Amino acid sequence: MEPNYVILMDFSTGELIKIKLTEDELKASEDFESFDEFLATVEDKYEFRLKDCLYMTVHTYSERSYNFR
């Protein structure tokens, strides 16, 4: 099952970055040996630096938040 979403935690800015991959991006990701290599190609588009992030990929996305107003 291919990932549809990438969630990045950017520890240099304190941001949580959520990306829903486009069909073109999903297709392009298959041309790389590792997903890290693919993510490096979209750093500028989504304004992050992979070396400053931890990430996970998921097929379906859901979110929970506590004590945020």
C-alpha positions as CSV (number, residue, x, y, z in Angstrom):
1,M,0.0,0.0,0.0
2,E,1.6,3.3,-1.1
3,P,1.6,6.2,1.3
4,N,-0.8,9.1,0.5
5,Y,0.4,11.4,3.2
6,V,3.6,12.6,4.7
7,I,3.8,14.1,8.2
8,L,7.0,15.9,9.0
9,M,8.1,17.2,12.4
10,D,10.5,20.1,11.7
11,F,12.6,20.5,14.8
12,S,14.4,23.6,13.5
13,T,11.2,25.6,13.3
14,G,8.9,23.6,15.6
15,E,6.4,23.1,12.8
16,L,4.3,20.1,12.0
17,I,4.0,19.8,8.2
18,K,1.2,17.7,6.7
19,I,1.4,16.9,3.0
20,K,-1.2,15.0,0.9
21,L,0.9,13.7,-2.1
22,T,-0.4,14.4,-5.6
23,E,-0.9,11.6,-8.1
24,D,2.2,12.9,-10.0
25,E,4.2,12.9,-6.7
26,L,3.1,9.3,-5.9
27,K,4.1,8.2,-9.4
28,A,7.4,10.0,-9.2
29,S,8.2,8.4,-5.8
30,E,8.2,5.0,-7.3
31,D,11.3,5.9,-9.4
32,F,13.5,6.3,-6.3
33,E,15.2,3.6,-4.3
34,S,14.2,5.2,-1.0
35,F,11.4,7.5,0.0
36,D,14.1,9.8,1.6
37,E,15.5,10.4,-1.9
38,F,12.1,11.3,-3.2
39,L,11.4,13.7,-0.3
40,A,14.6,15.5,-1.0
41,T,13.1,16.4,-4.4
42,V,10.1,18.2,-2.9
43,E,11.9,20.1,-0.1
44,D,11.7,23.5,-2.0
45,K,8.1,23.0,-3.1
46,Y,6.9,22.4,0.5
47,E,9.5,24.6,2.2
48,F,11.3,22.1,4.6
49,R,14.7,20.7,4.9
50,L,14.7,16.9,5.3
51,K,17.8,17.0,7.4
52,D,15.9,19.0,10.0
53,C,12.9,16.7,10.1
54,L,11.6,13.4,11.3
55,Y,8.8,12.0,9.1
56,M,6.3,9.3,8.8
57,T,4.1,8.2,5.8
58,V,0.6,6.9,6.1
59,H,-2.1,5.6,3.7
60,T,-5.0,7.3,5.5
61,Y,-4.8,10.4,7.6
62,S,-6.6,11.2,10.9
63,E,-5.7,13.7,13.6
64,R,-6.5,14.2,17.3
65,S,-5.6,17.2,19.4
66,Y,-6.0,17.8,23.1
67,N,-6.2,21.1,25.0
68,F,-6.0,23.4,21.9
69,R,-8.4,26.2,21.6
